[in-house]
């Protein structure tokens, strides 16, 4: 598949799904009342997709990779924060696993994209 806009990037699509999952979970019950944790995890989840979009429009592979690494770090932050939500009993073990697994999937896609960019020149080629 040829990528012409950031919305075509699989990792961005997965990050969007993850962000929406996080928002859905954080808007319920006691999680919604823990403003600090709620805002932190929502910010981290949104940051994953936003950094992919921002890096895509930068123009250089090196800088795009830099933004992708920020996205990957934000996905790890979501994983860390979701542990606290589980420990505080804001979410079920099942919800925890959904978020954790989606973040892992997103990080794998980001890693694959970074590897691809390191091996090829940006331009008219198809990207994963």
C-alpha positions as CSV (number, residue, x, y, z in Angstrom):
1,X,0.0,0.0,0.0
2,X,1.3,3.4,-0.9
3,X,1.3,5.9,1.9
4,X,0.3,9.4,0.8
5,X,-1.0,10.8,4.1
6,X,-0.4,10.0,7.7
7,X,-3.8,8.4,8.0
8,X,-2.6,5.7,5.7
9,X,0.1,4.5,8.2
10,X,-0.9,1.3,10.0
11,X,0.8,2.4,13.2
12,X,-1.2,5.7,13.2
13,X,-4.5,3.8,12.7
14,X,-3.6,1.5,15.6
15,X,-2.6,4.5,17.8
16,X,-6.0,6.1,17.0
17,X,-7.8,2.9,18.1
18,X,-5.7,2.8,21.3
19,X,-6.4,6.4,22.1
20,X,-10.1,5.9,21.7
21,X,-10.0,2.8,23.9
22,X,-8.2,4.8,26.6
23,X,-10.7,7.6,26.4
24,X,-13.6,5.2,26.7
25,X,-12.1,3.7,29.8
26,X,-11.1,6.9,31.5
27,X,-14.5,8.5,31.1
28,X,-16.1,6.1,33.5
29,X,-16.4,5.6,37.2
30,X,-13.6,6.5,39.6
31,X,-11.1,6.7,36.7
32,X,-13.0,9.8,35.5
33,X,-12.5,11.4,38.9
34,X,-8.8,10.8,39.1
35,X,-8.0,13.9,37.0
36,X,-4.2,13.6,37.1
37,X,-4.0,10.0,36.0
38,X,-6.9,10.4,33.5
39,X,-5.3,13.4,31.9
40,X,-1.8,11.8,31.8
41,X,-2.9,8.6,30.2
42,X,-5.2,10.4,27.7
43,X,-2.3,12.7,26.8
44,X,0.1,9.8,26.3
45,X,-2.4,7.9,24.2
46,X,-3.0,10.9,22.0
47,X,0.7,11.7,21.7
48,X,1.3,8.3,20.0
49,X,-0.9,9.2,17.0
50,X,0.0,12.9,17.0
51,X,3.7,12.3,16.9
52,X,3.3,9.9,13.9
53,X,1.3,12.6,12.1
54,X,3.7,15.4,12.9
55,X,6.8,13.3,11.9
56,X,5.2,12.3,8.6
57,X,5.0,15.9,7.5
58,X,8.5,16.8,8.5
59,X,10.1,15.7,5.2
60,X,13.1,13.8,6.3
61,X,13.4,10.1,7.4
62,X,15.8,10.9,10.2
63,X,13.4,13.4,11.7
64,X,10.4,11.1,11.1
65,X,12.2,8.3,13.0
66,X,12.8,10.7,15.8
67,X,9.0,11.4,16.1
68,X,8.3,7.7,15.8
69,X,10.5,7.0,18.8
70,X,8.5,9.6,20.7
71,X,5.4,7.7,19.7
72,X,6.9,4.4,20.9
73,X,7.8,6.0,24.2
74,X,4.3,7.3,24.7
75,X,2.9,3.8,24.1
76,X,5.2,2.5,26.8
77,X,3.9,5.3,29.1
78,X,0.3,4.2,28.4
79,X,1.3,0.7,29.4
80,X,2.9,1.9,32.6
81,X,0.0,4.1,33.5
82,X,-2.6,1.4,32.8
83,X,-0.9,-0.6,35.6
84,X,-1.7,2.1,38.0
85,X,-5.3,2.2,36.8
86,X,-5.5,-1.5,37.5
87,X,-3.9,-1.3,40.9
88,X,-6.4,1.5,41.8
89,X,-9.2,-0.8,40.6
90,X,-10.4,1.8,38.1
91,X,-10.4,-0.9,35.4
92,X,-10.8,-4.7,35.1
93,X,-8.0,-7.1,34.3
94,X,-9.7,-7.6,30.9
95,X,-9.7,-3.9,30.1
96,X,-6.1,-3.7,31.3
97,X,-5.1,-6.5,28.9
98,X,-6.9,-4.9,26.0
99,X,-5.1,-1.6,26.4
100,X,-1.7,-3.2,27.1
101,X,-2.0,-5.5,24.1
102,X,-3.1,-2.7,21.8
103,X,-0.1,-0.6,22.9
104,X,2.2,-3.6,22.3
105,X,0.7,-4.0,18.8
106,X,1.2,-0.3,18.1
107,X,4.8,-0.4,19.3
108,X,5.5,-3.3,17.0
109,X,4.1,-1.4,14.0
110,X,6.1,1.6,14.9
111,X,9.3,-0.5,15.2
112,X,8.6,-2.1,11.8
113,X,8.1,1.3,10.3
114,X,11.3,2.6,11.8
115,X,13.2,-0.4,10.4
116,X,11.6,0.2,7.0
117,X,12.6,3.9,7.0
118,X,16.1,3.1,8.0
119,X,16.5,0.7,5.0
120,X,14.9,2.8,2.3
121,X,14.6,6.3,0.9
122,X,11.5,8.3,1.5
123,X,9.6,9.1,-1.6
124,X,7.3,7.3,-3.9
125,X,7.9,3.8,-2.6
126,X,5.2,1.8,-0.8
127,X,5.5,1.6,3.0
128,X,4.1,-0.8,5.5
